[in-house]
Amino acid sequence: MLRRLALTAVVPLAALATAVPATSATASGPESFVPAPSAVPTSGPFAAARPALGPLPMPLPLPGFLDGGAGTAPGEVDEARTRLTVSVENTGVPGADGTFELECGPTGGSHPEGQAACDRLAEAGATRSGRQELFRETPEGTMCTMIHGGDAFARIVGTWEGRRVDTTATRRDGCEIARWNGLVPVLPDVR
């Protein structure tokens, strides 16, 4: 649906881009722009507006969420778009603390639950809200329950679906606990 809507908007823009502005020889010079009389408002809020000079630049690329997430042109090498370094400490879970590499597309690295973590990232990336919220830190001033979930601390750095990631996660209050739990199995389950 979004792709169709975007293409519906792009096609008229492409038609406008190929239109050549009318020129005429006048007192101000041989290449002055003389718009069609019906195209220029003579009264109202748009009376002072000037028409655009020249065609729109082409081609108009589609946003990443409309091109199926491919993001690569034909013939380009499609490298893994997700490479994260996950550093975890003070979880109290044997084998969960440490620094792990996670690579998705294909799955690789030293993460103990690599495939499950890549599946969770792909699941979040399939929705717009997931792409916006997954690594977003809790905004300052958010009212959160004062439940302490432990001293666990994690830092995630790298690239997820072509976007830079540099975030930390703790379990200091209810908001951070929910955020941590939303990142399981990228982060260890310490419940």
C-alpha positions as CSV (number, residue, x, y, z in Angstrom):
1,M,0.0,0.0,0.0
2,L,2.8,2.4,0.9
3,R,4.7,1.5,-2.2
4,R,1.7,2.2,-4.4
5,L,1.1,5.5,-2.6
6,A,4.7,6.5,-3.1
7,L,4.7,5.5,-6.7
8,T,1.5,7.4,-7.3
9,A,3.3,10.5,-5.9
10,V,6.6,9.9,-7.8
11,V,5.0,9.5,-11.3
12,P,3.5,13.0,-11.3
13,L,6.7,14.4,-10.0
14,A,8.6,12.6,-12.8
15,A,6.2,14.1,-15.3
16,L,6.8,17.6,-13.9
17,A,10.5,17.1,-14.0
18,T,10.4,16.6,-17.8
19,A,8.4,19.7,-18.4
20,V,10.4,22.6,-19.8
21,P,9.6,26.1,-18.6
22,A,8.3,28.4,-21.2
23,T,10.8,31.1,-22.3
24,S,10.3,34.3,-24.2
25,A,12.3,37.2,-25.3
26,T,11.3,40.2,-23.2
27,A,12.9,43.5,-22.0
28,S,14.7,41.7,-19.2
29,G,16.5,39.3,-21.5
30,P,16.0,36.5,-24.1
31,E,15.8,33.7,-21.5
32,S,13.3,35.1,-19.0
33,F,10.7,32.8,-17.5
34,V,7.2,33.7,-18.6
35,P,4.7,31.3,-16.9
36,A,1.3,30.5,-18.5
37,P,-1.3,33.1,-17.4
38,S,-3.5,30.4,-15.7
39,A,-0.5,29.1,-13.6
40,V,0.2,32.3,-11.7
41,P,-2.3,33.4,-9.0
42,T,-3.0,37.1,-9.1
43,S,-4.6,37.4,-5.7
44,G,-4.7,35.4,-2.4
45,P,-1.9,34.0,-0.3
46,F,0.0,32.5,-3.3
47,A,0.1,35.7,-5.3
48,A,3.7,36.4,-4.3
49,A,4.8,32.9,-4.9
50,R,7.2,32.3,-7.8
51,P,7.1,29.1,-9.9
52,A,10.0,26.7,-9.5
53,L,12.8,27.4,-12.0
54,G,13.7,24.3,-14.0
55,P,12.9,20.6,-13.8
56,L,13.1,18.5,-10.6
57,P,16.3,16.4,-10.3
58,M,16.0,12.8,-11.5
59,P,15.9,10.0,-10.5
60,L,13.9,10.1,-7.3
61,P,14.9,7.3,-5.1
62,L,12.3,5.4,-3.1
63,P,12.7,5.4,0.7
64,G,14.2,2.3,2.2
65,F,10.9,1.0,3.6
66,L,9.3,1.1,0.2
67,D,11.9,-0.7,-1.8
68,G,11.4,-4.0,0.1
69,G,14.4,-3.2,2.3
70,A,16.8,-4.3,-0.4
71,G,18.8,-1.1,-0.3
72,T,21.2,-2.4,-3.0
73,A,21.3,-1.6,-6.7
74,P,21.5,-4.5,-9.2
75,G,25.0,-5.8,-9.4
76,E,26.1,-4.6,-5.9
77,V,27.3,-7.0,-3.3
78,D,24.8,-7.4,-0.6
79,E,26.9,-7.7,2.6
80,A,25.3,-8.4,6.0
81,R,23.4,-5.4,7.0
82,T,23.4,-6.3,10.7
83,R,26.7,-6.4,12.6
84,L,26.5,-5.8,16.3
85,T,28.9,-6.0,19.2
86,V,27.0,-6.9,22.4
87,S,28.9,-6.4,25.6
88,V,27.1,-7.7,28.8
89,E,28.2,-7.6,32.4
90,N,26.8,-8.3,35.9
91,T,23.9,-10.5,34.8
92,G,24.4,-13.2,37.3
93,V,23.7,-15.8,34.6
94,P,26.6,-18.2,33.9
95,G,28.1,-17.7,30.5
96,A,25.9,-14.6,29.7
97,D,28.6,-12.0,30.6
98,G,31.1,-11.1,28.0
99,T,31.5,-9.4,24.6
100,F,29.8,-11.2,21.6
101,E,29.7,-10.4,17.9
102,L,26.4,-10.9,16.1
103,E,26.1,-10.9,12.3
104,C,22.9,-11.5,10.5
105,G,22.3,-12.2,6.8
106,P,23.9,-14.8,7.0
107,T,24.0,-15.6,10.7
108,G,27.5,-15.5,12.2
109,G,29.7,-14.3,15.0
110,S,30.3,-15.5,18.5
111,H,26.8,-14.7,20.0
112,P,25.6,-17.7,21.9
113,E,22.0,-17.4,20.5
114,G,22.9,-16.0,17.1
115,Q,20.0,-17.3,15.0
116,A,17.4,-16.5,17.6
117,A,18.9,-13.0,18.0
118,C,18.8,-12.4,14.3
119,D,15.2,-13.7,14.1
120,R,14.3,-11.2,16.9
121,L,16.0,-8.3,15.0
122,A,14.2,-9.3,11.8
123,E,10.9,-9.5,13.6
124,A,11.4,-6.0,14.9
125,G,12.6,-4.7,11.6
126,A,9.4,-5.9,9.9
127,T,7.3,-3.2,11.5
128,R,7.8,0.5,11.4
129,S,7.3,0.9,15.2
130,G,9.8,-1.9,15.8
131,R,12.4,-0.1,13.6
132,Q,11.8,3.1,15.5
133,E,11.6,1.7,19.1
134,L,14.0,-1.3,19.3
135,F,17.2,0.5,20.3
136,R,15.7,3.8,21.4
137,E,16.6,4.7,24.9
138,T,13.9,5.6,27.4
139,P,13.3,9.3,27.1
140,E,14.4,11.5,30.0
141,G,11.5,12.3,32.3
142,T,9.5,9.2,31.5
143,M,7.5,8.0,34.5
144,C,8.7,4.4,35.2
145,T,8.0,2.0,38.1
146,M,10.7,2.0,40.6
147,I,11.4,-1.7,40.4
148,H,15.1,-2.6,40.4
149,G,15.8,-5.5,38.1
150,G,19.5,-6.0,39.0
151,D,22.9,-4.6,38.1
152,A,23.0,-6.0,34.6
153,F,24.4,-3.7,32.0
154,A,24.8,-4.0,28.3
155,R,26.1,-2.0,25.4
156,I,25.2,-2.6,21.8
157,V,27.3,-1.0,19.1
158,G,27.3,-1.6,15.3
159,T,24.9,-1.5,12.4
160,W,21.3,-2.8,12.3
161,E,19.6,-2.9,8.9
162,G,22.1,-0.3,7.6
163,R,21.5,2.1,10.6
164,R,24.1,2.9,13.2
165,V,23.4,1.6,16.7
166,D,25.2,2.7,19.9
167,T,23.0,2.2,22.9
168,T,23.1,0.9,26.5
169,A,20.6,-1.1,28.4
170,T,20.2,-1.6,32.2
171,R,17.6,-3.0,34.5
172,R,17.4,0.0,36.9
173,D,13.6,0.6,36.6
174,G,10.5,-0.8,35.0
175,C,11.0,1.0,31.7
176,E,14.6,-0.3,31.4
177,I,13.5,-3.8,32.4
178,A,10.8,-3.8,29.7
179,R,13.4,-2.5,27.2
180,W,15.9,-5.2,28.1
181,N,13.2,-7.9,27.9
182,G,12.3,-6.6,24.4
183,L,15.9,-7.1,23.3
184,V,16.0,-10.8,24.5
185,P,17.6,-12.9,22.9
186,V,20.0,-10.3,21.6
187,L,20.6,-9.7,25.3
188,P,20.5,-12.6,27.8
189,D,17.3,-13.5,29.6
190,V,18.0,-12.6,33.2
191,R,14.5,-13.0,34.6
